[in-house]
Amino acid sequence: MPRNRAEPRRERLLNPKDVADMFGYEPKTVIGWARKGRLPYIRTPGGQYRFRPADVDDLLSVIGDESDELPENATRACR
């Protein structure tokens, strides 16, 4: 008889480029935010940075609420 087990849903994690595109910055700036503790991150077994969408949304709301909208050492993406 098959069992109906609820499988835990895996949240899609964002890579530095995904986050950078959301903010309009370069991916290396996003990695810098992570290293400085401004954005929580997860390291993959291969050493890559990944970010939870909820953490990125939190940072977006904080930046929108502050008068200084750019975290320090931010590099804008050239478009």
C-alpha positions as CSV (number, residue, x, y, z in Angstrom):
1,M,0.0,0.0,0.0
2,P,1.5,3.4,-1.0
3,R,2.1,5.9,1.8
4,N,1.1,9.5,1.5
5,R,3.9,11.2,3.1
6,A,4.3,14.9,2.9
7,E,7.6,15.6,1.3
8,P,9.3,18.8,2.6
9,R,9.3,21.5,0.0
10,R,12.7,22.7,-1.0
11,E,13.1,26.4,-1.3
12,R,14.8,27.6,-4.4
13,L,18.0,29.3,-3.4
14,L,19.3,32.3,-5.2
15,N,22.9,32.7,-6.5
16,P,24.8,35.9,-6.3
17,K,23.9,36.9,-9.9
18,D,20.2,36.5,-9.1
19,V,20.5,38.7,-6.1
20,A,22.7,41.2,-7.9
21,D,20.1,41.5,-10.7
22,M,17.4,42.3,-8.1
23,F,19.4,45.1,-6.5
24,G,21.2,46.4,-9.7
25,Y,24.7,45.6,-8.4
26,E,27.5,43.3,-9.4
27,P,27.6,39.7,-8.0
28,K,30.9,40.4,-6.3
29,T,29.2,43.2,-4.3
30,V,26.5,40.7,-3.1
31,I,29.3,38.3,-2.0
32,G,30.9,41.2,-0.1
33,W,27.6,41.9,1.7
34,A,27.5,38.2,2.7
35,R,31.1,38.2,3.9
36,K,30.4,41.3,6.0
37,G,27.3,39.8,7.6
38,R,24.8,42.1,5.8
39,L,23.1,39.2,4.0
40,P,22.8,35.7,5.4
41,Y,24.1,33.0,3.1
42,I,24.6,29.3,2.6
43,R,27.8,27.8,1.2
44,T,27.4,24.8,-1.1
45,P,29.8,21.9,-0.8
46,G,31.7,23.4,-3.8
47,G,32.1,26.7,-1.9
48,Q,29.5,28.7,-3.8
49,Y,27.2,31.3,-2.2
50,R,23.5,30.8,-2.1
51,F,20.8,33.0,-0.6
52,R,17.3,32.4,0.7
53,P,14.7,34.6,-1.0
54,A,13.2,35.6,2.4
55,D,16.6,37.0,3.5
56,V,17.0,38.9,0.2
57,D,13.5,40.3,0.7
58,D,14.4,41.4,4.2
59,L,17.5,43.3,2.9
60,L,15.4,44.9,0.2
61,S,13.0,46.2,2.7
62,V,15.7,47.5,5.0
63,I,17.4,49.3,2.2
64,G,14.1,50.9,1.1
65,D,13.4,52.1,4.6
66,E,16.8,53.8,5.2
67,S,17.9,57.2,4.0
68,D,21.2,55.7,2.9
69,E,20.0,53.2,0.4
70,L,23.4,51.7,-0.6
71,P,25.3,49.4,1.6
72,E,29.0,50.4,1.8
73,N,31.4,49.3,-0.9
74,A,28.6,48.7,-3.3
75,T,29.4,48.5,-7.0
76,R,26.6,49.3,-9.4
77,A,26.2,47.1,-12.4
78,C,26.9,48.7,-15.8
79,R,23.9,48.5,-18.1
